[in-house]
């Protein structure tokens, strides 16, 4: 098996990056983490990855006169690490259409909502404000529009009466940590393919139903 070389882009704590790193420790995983790059030199995730012996690079966007100059440095780092697939994991920079087109079909992002609902900032707050009973997260191929693009995989979690944005975010984050490695596995192995703007997956989807609230148990007697 040829393992795809994966570059992970982060801006902060990097808990999703950790879940990808952990998954890729399995020699049977179809991807290996070639490099972790942060646009914020002080991102806690960057120090963690370096401590794990993973190649890291800090590319401070503030040091560049334009978005294009920043992205040229990003592209150079990804190329020199011979990256095949890019995973954005809490990477808080908008990417230009030019950069996105170079990685078309080879760049993933994770967003803490069931897309196409609640794009952009504070999706958990948006979900609570909308009163949905089921929230979740999505892994999708990156296109120029933010939090859009063909969806590879989604995970759903129930919304509880007493949820605050933080509580809901924690529940979704646990789902993210399971979802992102699964989605990367599908893409890196070739089981998930982009066809006509949609993702086709060579794998049964399952037919489990998530109810929220849960259906009442049958009455006895
Ligand atoms: C996650 O909720 C991710 O879905 C969103 O930003 C957050 C990053 O968290 N894009 P972490 O840095 O991976 O812990």
Boltz pocket constraint, residues with backbone or C-beta under 6 A from the ligand:
constraints:
  - pocket:
      binder: B
      contacts: [[A, 10], [A, 12], [A, 13], [A, 14], [A, 15], [A, 16], [A, 17], [A, 89], [A, 90], [A, 91], [A, 110], [A, 111], [A, 112], [A, 173], [A, 176]]
      max_distance: 6.0
